[in-house]
Amino acid sequence: MNLISLSKYELRDQLISLMDTVVHHLETDPDVDKFLDETDLFDEWEKVLPDAEYPIFIMAVLNNTRRDSIMDTIMDAILEKGENAESPEKNVSEAKPARSHVGEHPFN
């Protein structure tokens, strides 16, 4: 399944389904380390989540955290990555010029 191509509502359903699967597994076998070592449930998500959001995702799924703010952060990161992958490369002339920080106070 390609998570990037899903809508926000479909992503939410997939995330809730994943959480349900993980909760069910951890109820029968509560060894989280063993579960993380042996599972491939997170592989597809790892491919589409930025490095900064992936640990948030793992903790949310393992703890069955379904707060809207956390779930929205995860889904928005995936959707944003999908939008960036579809958008054409920015023109080099649009890039911001390099700024020299020599002689500046570090707290300015």
Biopython code that builds the backbone (N, CA, C, O; Angstrom):
import numpy as np
from Bio.PDB.StructureBuilder import StructureBuilder

atoms = [
    (1, "MET", "N", (0.829, -1.168, 0.000)),
    (1, "MET", "CA", (0.000, 0.000, 0.000)),
    (1, "MET", "C", (0.884, 1.244, 0.000)),
    (1, "MET", "O", (1.907, 1.292, 0.683)),
    (2, "ASN", "N", (0.480, 2.237, -0.765)),
    (2, "ASN", "CA", (1.224, 3.487, -0.838)),
    (2, "ASN", "C", (0.541, 4.516, 0.057)),
    (2, "ASN", "O", (-0.483, 5.089, -0.313)),
    (3, "LEU", "N", (1.110, 4.745, 1.226)),
    (3, "LEU", "CA", (0.503, 5.648, 2.201)),
    (3, "LEU", "C", (0.455, 7.085, 1.704)),
    (3, "LEU", "O", (-0.457, 7.831, 2.061)),
    (4, "ILE", "N", (1.412, 7.477, 0.894)),
    (4, "ILE", "CA", (1.460, 8.856, 0.401)),
    (4, "ILE", "C", (0.256, 9.164, -0.477)),
    (4, "ILE", "O", (-0.194, 10.310, -0.516)),
    (5, "SER", "N", (-0.270, 8.183, -1.172)),
    (5, "SER", "CA", (-1.381, 8.428, -2.085)),
    (5, "SER", "C", (-2.743, 8.459, -1.384)),
    (5, "SER", "O", (-3.753, 8.755, -2.022)),
    (6, "LEU", "N", (-2.784, 8.160, -0.089)),
    (6, "LEU", "CA", (-4.050, 8.133, 0.636)),
    (6, "LEU", "C", (-4.482, 9.533, 1.050)),
    (6, "LEU", "O", (-3.662, 10.440, 1.201)),
    (7, "SER", "N", (-5.792, 9.685, 1.231)),
    (7, "SER", "CA", (-6.313, 10.946, 1.759)),
    (7, "SER", "C", (-6.066, 10.983, 3.264)),
    (7, "SER", "O", (-5.673, 9.984, 3.865)),
    (8, "LYS", "N", (-6.300, 12.138, 3.858)),
    (8, "LYS", "CA", (-6.087, 12.278, 5.301)),
    (8, "LYS", "C", (-7.000, 11.324, 6.075)),
    (8, "LYS", "O", (-6.591, 10.750, 7.084)),
    (9, "TYR", "N", (-8.225, 11.160, 5.605)),
    (9, "TYR", "CA", (-9.169, 10.274, 6.286)),
    (9, "TYR", "C", (-8.750, 8.807, 6.156)),
    (9, "TYR", "O", (-8.881, 8.029, 7.101)),
    (10, "GLU", "N", (-8.251, 8.443, 4.986)),
    (10, "GLU", "CA", (-7.763, 7.075, 4.787)),
    (10, "GLU", "C", (-6.514, 6.816, 5.630)),
    (10, "GLU", "O", (-6.349, 5.731, 6.187)),
    (11, "LEU", "N", (-5.640, 7.816, 5.718)),
    (11, "LEU", "CA", (-4.449, 7.685, 6.568)),
    (11, "LEU", "C", (-4.844, 7.492, 8.024)),
    (11, "LEU", "O", (-4.265, 6.661, 8.724)),
    (12, "ARG", "N", (-5.831, 8.260, 8.479)),
    (12, "ARG", "CA", (-6.315, 8.147, 9.854)),
    (12, "ARG", "C", (-6.840, 6.731, 10.102)),
    (12, "ARG", "O", (-6.556, 6.132, 11.139)),
    (13, "ASP", "N", (-7.604, 6.201, 9.150)),
    (13, "ASP", "CA", (-8.122, 4.836, 9.287)),
    (13, "ASP", "C", (-6.993, 3.819, 9.359)),
    (13, "ASP", "O", (-7.042, 2.887, 10.162)),
    (14, "GLN", "N", (-5.977, 3.994, 8.521)),
    (14, "GLN", "CA", (-4.836, 3.079, 8.526)),
    (14, "GLN", "C", (-4.068, 3.165, 9.841)),
    (14, "GLN", "O", (-3.637, 2.148, 10.383)),
    (15, "LEU", "N", (-3.903, 4.377, 10.347)),
    (15, "LEU", "CA", (-3.192, 4.581, 11.607)),
    (15, "LEU", "C", (-3.955, 3.959, 12.775)),
    (15, "LEU", "O", (-3.354, 3.314, 13.634)),
    (16, "ILE", "N", (-5.259, 4.145, 12.809)),
    (16, "ILE", "CA", (-6.079, 3.550, 13.871)),
    (16, "ILE", "C", (-6.060, 2.033, 13.767)),
    (16, "ILE", "O", (-5.978, 1.338, 14.780)),
    (17, "SER", "N", (-6.136, 1.524, 12.556)),
    (17, "SER", "CA", (-6.069, 0.077, 12.355)),
    (17, "SER", "C", (-4.730, -0.482, 12.837)),
    (17, "SER", "O", (-4.685, -1.533, 13.477)),
    (18, "LEU", "N", (-3.645, 0.222, 12.528)),
    (18, "LEU", "CA", (-2.319, -0.194, 12.993)),
    (18, "LEU", "C", (-2.260, -0.185, 14.512)),
    (18, "LEU", "O", (-1.740, -1.120, 15.122)),
    (19, "MET", "N", (-2.787, 0.861, 15.122)),
    (19, "MET", "CA", (-2.797, 0.942, 16.585)),
    (19, "MET", "C", (-3.588, -0.210, 17.193)),
    (19, "MET", "O", (-3.170, -0.797, 18.191)),
    (20, "ASP", "N", (-4.727, -0.532, 16.591)),
    (20, "ASP", "CA", (-5.534, -1.652, 17.083)),
    (20, "ASP", "C", (-4.760, -2.966, 16.997)),
    (20, "ASP", "O", (-4.795, -3.777, 17.923)),
    (21, "THR", "N", (-4.069, -3.169, 15.889)),
    (21, "THR", "CA", (-3.274, -4.382, 15.702)),
    (21, "THR", "C", (-2.168, -4.478, 16.743)),
    (21, "THR", "O", (-1.951, -5.537, 17.332)),
    (22, "VAL", "N", (-1.469, -3.372, 16.967)),
    (22, "VAL", "CA", (-0.361, -3.359, 17.927)),
    (22, "VAL", "C", (-0.879, -3.573, 19.346)),
    (22, "VAL", "O", (-0.292, -4.340, 20.109)),
    (23, "VAL", "N", (-1.968, -2.905, 19.706)),
    (23, "VAL", "CA", (-2.542, -3.073, 21.048)),
    (23, "VAL", "C", (-2.939, -4.526, 21.271)),
    (23, "VAL", "O", (-2.668, -5.095, 22.329)),
    (24, "HIS", "N", (-3.578, -5.119, 20.281)),
    (24, "HIS", "CA", (-3.992, -6.519, 20.405)),
    (24, "HIS", "C", (-2.779, -7.431, 20.592)),
    (24, "HIS", "O", (-2.797, -8.338, 21.424)),
    (25, "HIS", "N", (-1.735, -7.184, 19.816)),
    (25, "HIS", "CA", (-0.535, -8.016, 19.928)),
    (25, "HIS", "C", (0.120, -7.854, 21.292)),
    (25, "HIS", "O", (0.520, -8.838, 21.915)),
    (26, "LEU", "N", (0.230, -6.606, 21.757)),
    (26, "LEU", "CA", (0.894, -6.356, 23.040)),
    (26, "LEU", "C", (0.060, -6.829, 24.230)),
    (26, "LEU", "O", (0.605, -7.053, 25.311)),
    (27, "GLU", "N", (-1.245, -6.984, 24.050)),
    (27, "GLU", "CA", (-2.074, -7.559, 25.114)),
    (27, "GLU", "C", (-1.772, -9.044, 25.279)),
    (27, "GLU", "O", (-1.788, -9.568, 26.392)),
    (28, "THR", "N", (-1.497, -9.719, 24.163)),
    (28, "THR", "CA", (-1.201, -11.150, 24.229)),
    (28, "THR", "C", (0.259, -11.422, 24.567)),
    (28, "THR", "O", (0.571, -12.407, 25.236)),
    (29, "ASP", "N", (1.155, -10.551, 24.107)),
    (29, "ASP", "CA", (2.586, -10.694, 24.394)),
    (29, "ASP", "C", (3.157, -9.306, 24.674)),
    (29, "ASP", "O", (3.503, -8.591, 23.733)),
    (30, "PRO", "N", (3.264, -8.907, 25.938)),
    (30, "PRO", "CA", (3.640, -7.534, 26.282)),
    (30, "PRO", "C", (5.122, -7.178, 26.117)),
    (30, "PRO", "O", (5.528, -6.085, 26.511)),
    (31, "ASP", "N", (5.920, -8.048, 25.559)),
    (31, "ASP", "CA", (7.345, -7.768, 25.370)),
    (31, "ASP", "C", (7.531, -6.828, 24.173)),
    (31, "ASP", "O", (7.567, -7.275, 23.026)),
    (32, "VAL", "N", (7.648, -5.532, 24.449)),
    (32, "VAL", "CA", (7.740, -4.519, 23.405)),
    (32, "VAL", "C", (9.022, -4.673, 22.592)),
    (32, "VAL", "O", (8.995, -4.541, 21.368)),
    (33, "ASP", "N", (10.135, -4.947, 23.250)),
    (33, "ASP", "CA", (11.407, -5.103, 22.533)),
    (33, "ASP", "C", (11.337, -6.243, 21.523)),
    (33, "ASP", "O", (11.774, -6.100, 20.381)),
    (34, "LYS", "N", (10.796, -7.352, 21.943)),
    (34, "LYS", "CA", (10.651, -8.503, 21.049)),
    (34, "LYS", "C", (9.735, -8.141, 19.881)),
    (34, "LYS", "O", (10.017, -8.468, 18.728)),
    (35, "PHE", "N", (8.641, -7.464, 20.200)),
    (35, "PHE", "CA", (7.702, -7.052, 19.159)),
    (35, "PHE", "C", (8.388, -6.161, 18.127)),
    (35, "PHE", "O", (8.250, -6.381, 16.923)),
    (36, "LEU", "N", (9.124, -5.157, 18.595)),
    (36, "LEU", "CA", (9.801, -4.236, 17.677)),
    (36, "LEU", "C", (10.863, -4.938, 16.837)),
    (36, "LEU", "O", (11.058, -4.598, 15.669)),
    (37, "ASP", "N", (11.547, -5.911, 17.425)),
    (37, "ASP", "CA", (12.574, -6.654, 16.690)),
    (37, "ASP", "C", (11.979, -7.539, 15.601)),
    (37, "ASP", "O", (12.585, -7.731, 14.547)),
    (38, "GLU", "N", (10.793, -8.075, 15.862)),
    (38, "GLU", "CA", (10.230, -9.083, 14.963)),
    (38, "GLU", "C", (9.178, -8.558, 13.991)),
    (38, "GLU", "O", (8.849, -9.241, 13.021)),
    (39, "THR", "N", (8.652, -7.375, 14.225)),
    (39, "THR", "CA", (7.551, -6.905, 13.388)),
    (39, "THR", "C", (8.027, -6.175, 12.141)),
    (39, "THR", "O", (9.110, -5.591, 12.111)),
    (40, "ASP", "N", (7.196, -6.226, 11.127)),
    (40, "ASP", "CA", (7.429, -5.425, 9.928)),
    (40, "ASP", "C", (6.257, -4.464, 9.694)),
    (40, "ASP", "O", (6.122, -3.885, 8.616)),
    (41, "LEU", "N", (5.414, -4.304, 10.717)),
    (41, "LEU", "CA", (4.242, -3.439, 10.605)),
    (41, "LEU", "C", (4.600, -1.976, 10.357)),
    (41, "LEU", "O", (3.817, -1.237, 9.761)),
    (42, "PHE", "N", (5.763, -1.565, 10.806)),
    (42, "PHE", "CA", (6.141, -0.158, 10.710)),
    (42, "PHE", "C", (6.956, 0.162, 9.461)),
    (42, "PHE", "O", (7.245, 1.330, 9.202)),
    (43, "ASP", "N", (7.327, -0.838, 8.693)),
    (43, "ASP", "CA", (8.221, -0.630, 7.553)),
    (43, "ASP", "C", (7.669, 0.377, 6.541)),
    (43, "ASP", "O", (8.382, 1.285, 6.114)),
    (44, "GLU", "N", (6.410, 0.214, 6.163)),
    (44, "GLU", "CA", (5.801, 1.114, 5.178)),
    (44, "GLU", "C", (5.721, 2.545, 5.715)),
    (44, "GLU", "O", (5.924, 3.511, 4.979)),
    (45, "TRP", "N", (5.426, 2.660, 6.990)),
    (45, "TRP", "CA", (5.332, 3.980, 7.620)),
    (45, "TRP", "C", (6.707, 4.638, 7.713)),
    (45, "TRP", "O", (6.835, 5.850, 7.538)),
    (46, "GLU", "N", (7.725, 3.841, 7.987)),
    (46, "GLU", "CA", (9.079, 4.380, 8.099)),
    (46, "GLU", "C", (9.540, 4.989, 6.777)),
    (46, "GLU", "O", (10.288, 5.966, 6.766)),
    (47, "LYS", "N", (9.095, 4.410, 5.668)),
    (47, "LYS", "CA", (9.487, 4.903, 4.350)),
    (47, "LYS", "C", (8.920, 6.290, 4.061)),
    (47, "LYS", "O", (9.543, 7.076, 3.347)),
    (48, "VAL", "N", (7.743, 6.597, 4.607)),
    (48, "VAL", "CA", (7.073, 7.845, 4.243)),
    (48, "VAL", "C", (7.144, 8.931, 5.311)),
    (48, "VAL", "O", (6.853, 10.095, 5.034)),
    (49, "LEU", "N", (7.526, 8.559, 6.524)),
    (49, "LEU", "CA", (7.601, 9.558, 7.592)),
    (49, "LEU", "C", (8.985, 10.196, 7.650)),
    (49, "LEU", "O", (9.992, 9.495, 7.554)),
    (50, "PRO", "N", (9.044, 11.508, 7.803)),
    (50, "PRO", "CA", (10.340, 12.163, 8.003)),
    (50, "PRO", "C", (10.985, 11.674, 9.300)),
    (50, "PRO", "O", (10.295, 11.229, 10.218)),
    (51, "ASP", "N", (12.294, 11.760, 9.363)),
    (51, "ASP", "CA", (13.029, 11.272, 10.537)),
    (51, "ASP", "C", (12.553, 11.915, 11.835)),
    (51, "ASP", "O", (12.537, 11.258, 12.876)),
    (52, "ALA", "N", (12.169, 13.174, 11.789)),
    (52, "ALA", "CA", (11.754, 13.874, 13.012)),
    (52, "ALA", "C", (10.432, 13.345, 13.563)),
    (52, "ALA", "O", (10.232, 13.346, 14.777)),
    (53, "GLU", "N", (9.531, 12.895, 12.696)),
    (53, "GLU", "CA", (8.219, 12.435, 13.143)),
    (53, "GLU", "C", (8.163, 10.935, 13.423)),
    (53, "GLU", "O", (7.254, 10.467, 14.110)),
    (54, "TYR", "N", (9.119, 10.185, 12.902)),
    (54, "TYR", "CA", (9.057, 8.728, 13.070)),
    (54, "TYR", "C", (9.064, 8.289, 14.536)),
    (54, "TYR", "O", (8.264, 7.426, 14.896)),
    (55, "PRO", "N", (9.922, 8.837, 15.399)),
    (55, "PRO", "CA", (9.867, 8.427, 16.816)),
    (55, "PRO", "C", (8.537, 8.791, 17.482)),
    (55, "PRO", "O", (8.043, 8.050, 18.332)),
    (56, "ILE", "N", (7.961, 9.927, 17.095)),
    (56, "ILE", "CA", (6.647, 10.309, 17.620)),
    (56, "ILE", "C", (5.618, 9.269, 17.211)),
    (56, "ILE", "O", (4.780, 8.856, 18.013)),
    (57, "PHE", "N", (5.691, 8.855, 15.963)),
    (57, "PHE", "CA", (4.786, 7.838, 15.440)),
    (57, "PHE", "C", (4.914, 6.531, 16.220)),
    (57, "PHE", "O", (3.909, 5.957, 16.638)),
    (58, "ILE", "N", (6.139, 6.062, 16.414)),
    (58, "ILE", "CA", (6.363, 4.803, 17.133)),
    (58, "ILE", "C", (5.810, 4.882, 18.548)),
    (58, "ILE", "O", (5.114, 3.970, 18.995)),
    (59, "MET", "N", (6.112, 5.958, 19.251)),
    (59, "MET", "CA", (5.628, 6.107, 20.628)),
    (59, "MET", "C", (4.107, 6.195, 20.673)),
    (59, "MET", "O", (3.477, 5.622, 21.563)),
    (60, "ALA", "N", (3.517, 6.903, 19.724)),
    (60, "ALA", "CA", (2.058, 7.028, 19.689)),
    (60, "ALA", "C", (1.405, 5.676, 19.450)),
    (60, "ALA", "O", (0.408, 5.343, 20.093)),
    (61, "VAL", "N", (1.959, 4.897, 18.532)),
    (61, "VAL", "CA", (1.378, 3.583, 18.232)),
    (61, "VAL", "C", (1.568, 2.627, 19.405)),
    (61, "VAL", "O", (0.627, 1.938, 19.797)),
    (62, "LEU", "N", (2.766, 2.579, 19.966)),
    (62, "LEU", "CA", (3.021, 1.656, 21.079)),
    (62, "LEU", "C", (2.184, 1.994, 22.309)),
    (62, "LEU", "O", (1.770, 1.101, 23.048)),
    (63, "ASN", "N", (1.936, 3.282, 22.526)),
    (63, "ASN", "CA", (1.158, 3.707, 23.688)),
    (63, "ASN", "C", (-0.317, 3.905, 23.367)),
    (63, "ASN", "O", (-1.094, 4.330, 24.222)),
    (64, "ASN", "N", (-0.700, 3.595, 22.129)),
    (64, "ASN", "CA", (-2.087, 3.726, 21.690)),
    (64, "ASN", "C", (-2.607, 5.144, 21.954)),
    (64, "ASN", "O", (-3.726, 5.327, 22.434)),
    (65, "THR", "N", (-1.789, 6.128, 21.640)),
    (65, "THR", "CA", (-2.135, 7.529, 21.841)),
    (65, "THR", "C", (-2.894, 8.023, 20.621)),
    (65, "THR", "O", (-2.352, 8.085, 19.518)),
    (66, "ARG", "N", (-4.157, 8.374, 20.836)),
    (66, "ARG", "CA", (-5.008, 8.771, 19.713)),
    (66, "ARG", "C", (-5.442, 10.227, 19.798)),
    (66, "ARG", "O", (-6.510, 10.589, 19.305)),
    (67, "ARG", "N", (-4.633, 11.045, 20.411)),
    (67, "ARG", "CA", (-4.943, 12.478, 20.465)),
    (67, "ARG", "C", (-4.911, 13.047, 19.057)),
    (67, "ARG", "O", (-4.040, 12.723, 18.249)),
    (68, "ASP", "N", (-5.877, 13.896, 18.792)),
    (68, "ASP", "CA", (-5.963, 14.496, 17.462)),
    (68, "ASP", "C", (-4.688, 15.235, 17.079)),
    (68, "ASP", "O", (-4.244, 15.148, 15.934)),
    (69, "SER", "N", (-4.101, 15.954, 18.014)),
    (69, "SER", "CA", (-2.905, 16.741, 17.692)),
    (69, "SER", "C", (-1.743, 15.847, 17.259)),
    (69, "SER", "O", (-1.000, 16.193, 16.340)),
    (70, "ILE", "N", (-1.589, 14.719, 17.907)),
    (70, "ILE", "CA", (-0.496, 13.803, 17.562)),
    (70, "ILE", "C", (-0.785, 13.103, 16.240)),
    (70, "ILE", "O", (0.090, 12.998, 15.380)),
    (71, "MET", "N", (-2.006, 12.629, 16.086)),
    (71, "MET", "CA", (-2.364, 11.948, 14.840)),
    (71, "MET", "C", (-2.289, 12.916, 13.658)),
    (71, "MET", "O", (-1.846, 12.539, 12.573)),
    (72, "ASP", "N", (-2.721, 14.156, 13.867)),
    (72, "ASP", "CA", (-2.640, 15.147, 12.795)),
    (72, "ASP", "C", (-1.193, 15.434, 12.410)),
    (72, "ASP", "O", (-0.885, 15.596, 11.229)),
    (73, "THR", "N", (-0.309, 15.498, 13.396)),
    (73, "THR", "CA", (1.110, 15.733, 13.117)),
    (73, "THR", "C", (1.676, 14.620, 12.241)),
    (73, "THR", "O", (2.408, 14.882, 11.287)),
    (74, "ILE", "N", (1.337, 13.392, 12.567)),
    (74, "ILE", "CA", (1.815, 12.238, 11.795)),
    (74, "ILE", "C", (1.258, 12.280, 10.377)),
    (74, "ILE", "O", (2.000, 12.136, 9.405)),
    (75, "MET", "N", (-0.049, 12.476, 10.267)),
    (75, "MET", "CA", (-0.684, 12.478, 8.946)),
    (75, "MET", "C", (-0.212, 13.658, 8.099)),
    (75, "MET", "O", (0.040, 13.503, 6.904)),
    (76, "ASP", "N", (-0.093, 14.831, 8.710)),
    (76, "ASP", "CA", (0.365, 16.006, 7.964)),
    (76, "ASP", "C", (1.790, 15.821, 7.451)),
    (76, "ASP", "O", (2.112, 16.263, 6.348)),
    (77, "ALA", "N", (2.640, 15.176, 8.234)),
    (77, "ALA", "CA", (4.018, 14.923, 7.803)),
    (77, "ALA", "C", (4.039, 14.027, 6.569)),
    (77, "ALA", "O", (4.828, 14.246, 5.650)),
    (78, "ILE", "N", (3.179, 13.027, 6.550)),
    (78, "ILE", "CA", (3.110, 12.125, 5.393)),
    (78, "ILE", "C", (2.556, 12.857, 4.183)),
    (78, "ILE", "O", (3.099, 12.754, 3.083)),
    (79, "LEU", "N", (1.472, 13.598, 4.389)),
    (79, "LEU", "CA", (0.853, 14.315, 3.277)),
    (79, "LEU", "C", (1.779, 15.395, 2.723)),
    (79, "LEU", "O", (1.833, 15.605, 1.511)),
    (80, "GLU", "N", (2.501, 16.074, 3.598)),
    (80, "GLU", "CA", (3.448, 17.097, 3.161)),
    (80, "GLU", "C", (4.585, 16.476, 2.360)),
    (80, "GLU", "O", (5.029, 17.036, 1.358)),
    (81, "LYS", "N", (5.047, 15.330, 2.804)),
    (81, "LYS", "CA", (6.117, 14.643, 2.074)),
    (81, "LYS", "C", (5.616, 14.231, 0.691)),
    (81, "LYS", "O", (6.352, 14.313, -0.293)),
    (82, "GLY", "N", (4.360, 13.788, 0.623)),
    (82, "GLY", "CA", (3.771, 13.414, -0.656)),
    (82, "GLY", "C", (3.639, 14.598, -1.594)),
    (82, "GLY", "O", (3.884, 14.472, -2.794)),
    (83, "GLU", "N", (3.254, 15.752, -1.054)),
    (83, "GLU", "CA", (3.143, 16.959, -1.872)),
    (83, "GLU", "C", (4.508, 17.394, -2.379)),
    (83, "GLU", "O", (4.637, 17.812, -3.530)),
    (84, "ASN", "N", (5.527, 17.301, -1.535)),
    (84, "ASN", "CA", (6.878, 17.689, -1.946)),
    (84, "ASN", "C", (7.423, 16.751, -3.007)),
    (84, "ASN", "O", (8.179, 17.174, -3.881)),
    (85, "ALA", "N", (7.047, 15.484, -2.940)),
    (85, "ALA", "CA", (7.524, 14.518, -3.929)),
    (85, "ALA", "C", (6.880, 14.770, -5.285)),
    (85, "ALA", "O", (7.486, 14.504, -6.323)),
    (86, "GLU", "N", (5.642, 15.287, -5.277)),
    (86, "GLU", "CA", (4.934, 15.524, -6.527)),
    (86, "GLU", "C", (5.279, 16.867, -7.151)),
    (86, "GLU", "O", (5.142, 17.032, -8.363)),
    (87, "SER", "N", (5.724, 17.831, -6.349)),
    (87, "SER", "CA", (6.006, 19.162, -6.879)),
    (87, "SER", "C", (7.329, 19.144, -7.641)),
    (87, "SER", "O", (8.249, 18.409, -7.285)),
    (88, "PRO", "N", (7.415, 19.957, -8.687)),
    (88, "PRO", "CA", (8.671, 19.991, -9.453)),
    (88, "PRO", "C", (9.784, 20.622, -8.636)),
    (88, "PRO", "O", (9.540, 21.329, -7.658)),
    (89, "GLU", "N", (11.000, 20.353, -9.054)),
    (89, "GLU", "CA", (12.178, 20.914, -8.388)),
    (89, "GLU", "C", (12.101, 22.435, -8.449)),
    (89, "GLU", "O", (11.676, 23.002, -9.456)),
    (90, "LYS", "N", (12.516, 23.093, -7.363)),
    (90, "LYS", "CA", (12.550, 24.554, -7.363)),
    (90, "LYS", "C", (13.678, 25.031, -8.267)),
    (90, "LYS", "O", (14.731, 24.402, -8.373)),
    (91, "ASN", "N", (13.429, 26.138, -8.898)),
    (91, "ASN", "CA", (14.426, 26.752, -9.754)),
    (91, "ASN", "C", (15.587, 27.232, -8.886)),
    (91, "ASN", "O", (15.373, 27.749, -7.790)),
    (92, "VAL", "N", (16.784, 27.065, -9.363)),
    (92, "VAL", "CA", (17.964, 27.459, -8.602)),
    (92, "VAL", "C", (17.932, 28.951, -8.303)),
    (92, "VAL", "O", (18.394, 29.373, -7.243)),
    (93, "SER", "N", (17.394, 29.761, -9.217)),
    (93, "SER", "CA", (17.352, 31.206, -8.994)),
    (93, "SER", "C", (16.402, 31.578, -7.861)),
    (93, "SER", "O", (16.512, 32.675, -7.314)),
    (94, "GLU", "N", (15.474, 30.697, -7.493)),
    (94, "GLU", "CA", (14.544, 30.952, -6.403)),
    (94, "GLU", "C", (15.172, 30.685, -5.041)),
    (94, "GLU", "O", (14.612, 31.070, -4.015)),
    (95, "ALA", "N", (16.314, 30.039, -5.021)),
    (95, "ALA", "CA", (16.953, 29.707, -3.751)),
    (95, "ALA", "C", (17.427, 30.981, -3.069)),
    (95, "ALA", "O", (17.855, 31.931, -3.724)),
    (96, "LYS", "N", (17.344, 30.985, -1.737)),
    (96, "LYS", "CA", (17.791, 32.145, -0.972)),
    (96, "LYS", "C", (19.315, 32.228, -1.035)),
    (96, "LYS", "O", (20.004, 31.210, -0.960)),
    (97, "PRO", "N", (19.831, 33.439, -1.174)),
    (97, "PRO", "CA", (21.295, 33.582, -1.204)),
    (97, "PRO", "C", (21.884, 33.236, 0.159)),
    (97, "PRO", "O", (21.235, 33.414, 1.190)),
    (98, "ALA", "N", (23.100, 32.749, 0.153)),
    (98, "ALA", "CA", (23.776, 32.400, 1.398)),
    (98, "ALA", "C", (23.996, 33.659, 2.218)),
    (98, "ALA", "O", (24.268, 34.729, 1.673)),
    (99, "ARG", "N", (23.876, 33.522, 3.530)),
    (99, "ARG", "CA", (24.039, 34.665, 4.426)),
    (99, "ARG", "C", (25.260, 34.422, 5.304)),
    (99, "ARG", "O", (25.427, 33.347, 5.880)),
    (100, "SER", "N", (26.100, 35.433, 5.393)),
    (100, "SER", "CA", (27.277, 35.324, 6.238)),
    (100, "SER", "C", (26.916, 35.720, 7.659)),
    (100, "SER", "O", (26.270, 36.746, 7.874)),
    (101, "HIS", "N", (27.323, 34.928, 8.616)),
    (101, "HIS", "CA", (27.062, 35.204, 10.022)),
    (101, "HIS", "C", (28.317, 35.696, 10.732)),
    (101, "HIS", "O", (28.331, 35.812, 11.958)),
    (102, "VAL", "N", (29.369, 35.985, 9.973)),
    (102, "VAL", "CA", (30.628, 36.420, 10.557)),
    (102, "VAL", "C", (30.428, 37.774, 11.229)),
    (102, "VAL", "O", (29.886, 38.698, 10.622)),
    (103, "GLY", "N", (30.862, 37.891, 12.476)),
    (103, "GLY", "CA", (30.793, 39.141, 13.206)),
    (103, "GLY", "C", (29.450, 39.419, 13.857)),
    (103, "GLY", "O", (29.294, 40.443, 14.523)),
    (104, "GLU", "N", (28.471, 38.533, 13.682)),
    (104, "GLU", "CA", (27.168, 38.745, 14.290)),
    (104, "GLU", "C", (27.148, 38.201, 15.706)),
    (104, "GLU", "O", (27.842, 37.237, 16.028)),
    (105, "HIS", "N", (26.353, 38.826, 16.535)),
    (105, "HIS", "CA", (26.151, 38.343, 17.898)),
    (105, "HIS", "C", (25.314, 37.067, 17.813)),
    (105, "HIS", "O", (24.356, 37.030, 17.041)),
    (106, "PRO", "N", (25.636, 36.023, 18.573)),
    (106, "PRO", "CA", (24.939, 34.744, 18.434)),
    (106, "PRO", "C", (23.467, 34.782, 18.824)),
    (106, "PRO", "O", (22.726, 33.865, 18.469)),
    (107, "PHE", "N", (23.012, 35.815, 19.544)),
    (107, "PHE", "CA", (21.623, 35.847, 19.983)),
    (107, "PHE", "C", (20.796, 36.874, 19.224)),
    (107, "PHE", "O", (19.698, 37.219, 19.662)),
    (108, "ASN", "N", (21.291, 37.365, 18.106)),
    (108, "ASN", "CA", (20.531, 38.319, 17.286)),
    (108, "ASN", "C", (19.548, 37.593, 16.427)),
    (108, "ASN", "O", (18.814, 38.221, 15.665)),
]
sb = StructureBuilder()
sb.init_structure("model")
sb.init_model(0)
sb.init_chain("A")
sb.init_seg("    ")
for serial, (resi, resn, name, xyz) in enumerate(atoms, 1):
    if name == "N":
        sb.init_residue(resn, " ", resi, " ")
    sb.init_atom(name, np.array(xyz, "f"), 0.0, 1.0, " ", f" {name:<3s}", serial, name[0])
structure = sb.get_structure()
